[in-house]
Amino acid sequence: MARNSNSKTSKQQDETDRYRQAAEDALQQLDWTIGYLHGIRKTEISKALAKNRSFIRKRLMGVPEEPLPTQQTDET
């Protein structure tokens, strides 16, 4: 019975890891989008997305915020 329990735990961990990787990939795409929008001077939109990104990282993923270059410029 312990073997089945370990297998189930392993499968749950694998699934958790896949979801975490998908979330990290989505955040990388969001990072690119924020940078692109900032580059074409859509700073209000990029600033709003950066706040959303920060919330997702801190509250939902439990990861410390990594500031984006767009969050550190004089334009925003």
N, C-alpha and C positions, 0 to 999 in steps of 0.2 A: 504494500500500500504506500509506503514511503517513496518508492520509486515513481509512482503515478503522481504523487504530490509534488515531487521535485520537477517532474516533466511539465506539470501544469504551471508551476512557478516560473520555470525557464521560458515557457511559451508566453506567459504574461509579460515577462521582462523583455523578451524579443519584440513583442508588440509595442510595449512602452518605448523601447529604443527607436523603433521605426517611426512612431508618432513624433517623438522628440526631434529626430533627424528631419522629418518633413516640416516641422515648425521652424527649425533653424534654417532650412532651405528657403522657406517662405520669407523669413526675416531678412535673409541675404537679398532676395528679390526686392523687398521693400526698401532696403538700404540703397540699392541701385536706383530705384524709382525716386527716392528722396533726393539723391545726388543729381539725377537728371533734371528733375523739376527745379531744383535750386540753380542748376547751370543755365536753364532757360528763363531764369528770373521769375519763376512762379513760387516765390518765397513763402507766401501765405499758405499755400497748399503744402509745400514741403515742411513747413513748421508744424502744421496740424498733423501730418503723417508721422513726423519725428516724435511728437507727443504720444501718439498711438503706439508707436514702436516701443517707446520707453515704458509705457504701461504694460504692454504685453510681456516684455522682458522681465520687468520687476515683479509684477503681480501674478502673472499666469505661469511664467516659467521659473520664477525664483532665481533669476540670474541678474547680477549687477548690471546697471546700465553702462553701455559703451557709447560715449558721445560721438556723434557724427561730425565731420567737418562742417556741415551745414548748421549745426547747433552752436558752433564756436565762431562764426564770422560776424562782422559788424553789420552785415546786411539784414540779419534776422532779428 
